[in-house]
Amino acid sequence: MEAFYNGDPNPVYAVASPDITWIGTQRGQFDIGFKEFHDDIEKILRDLTPSQLTNQRYLISQNNGCICTVIGTCHVVIVDHTGAAFEGEQRLVAIWRLEKDGLKLVHLSNTIPIGEWAVTKDEQFPRKMSSFIREYINRQVKEKTAPGLLVVTDTEKSRHYLREPEIFSLESENKYTVIYLKDTVIRTKELLKTFEPKLSSVFLRISRFNIINMSKIAHFKEQELILTNGQHILIPSRKIPDIHKAVYRFFDCKEGHDHTGS
C-alpha cells in the first residue's frame, strides 16, 4: 500500500489475481477482472499526489488456510507542491487466496468514512477539505502558535529557546537529558523529571527514560513508537495499555485493534 500511495502500483499488480475484484471510492468503481482493475488504477495514479500513510492498523479477520481476509484503516497524508498538508482516513479490505504459485490478491476495496473527504466528479483521488482535515489543520496551527517555550542550557553553557513543536522527544541518559530535534540533539544536565511539568499535554511520558511529542508519531506498533525523525521508542510491557489509550485519545482513534506501521 505504501508503494501504491507513492505512485508505484507494480507490487499490487504483481500479486493481483486475473479474476480480481475491486471496489473504489468513486461511483462506478466496481471492477471485475484484472484489465478493469488495472485501467481504473492507472486513472487514479494520474490524479494521485504522492502520499504518506500513518496510523496504519490491520487485522486478519478470517483465515481458513486457503482464503485470508485482512481489514484495516490508515490515514493518508498528502503534501502538495505548495507544501500544504491534507490528511484523511481510508478503510481497506483485502482478500487473499492461496494458489499453486503463492498468495494472490482476489479482492481489494477502499472506502472513506462519511464526511472524511469530499470527492468531486472530476477527481479520481479525493483531496478537498473535509471536517477531519479542518480539525487536522486547526491542530497544526494550534501546535505551531502555542506559547509553550522551553529554555534549556546545554552542557557547553549555551542557552536554547525551544518551541514545543521543534521537540521530538526527551531521553534520560545517565545524569543528563538529551533533547531530540529534527536535525540535531541538545544535551543538558537538567534531569528528565524537571521537564515534565513544563511541557504541554502534547507530550507523553513513555517510561522513566523517555518523553515523546505525540504529534511526531509516524508509526505505532504494539510495543514500539516510531517518530517522524526515525527514532524508535520502546514501550515497557506494563505500560502498553495506558500508552495505547493515550495515543488513541490524542489521534481520536478507537481502541481494540492492532495498530502497526506495516
Summary of the structure (lengths in Angstrom):
residues: 262
radius of gyration: 21.5
end to end distance: 9.2
largest distance: 67.2
contacts: 725
relative contact order: 0.11
helix: 25%
strand: 41%
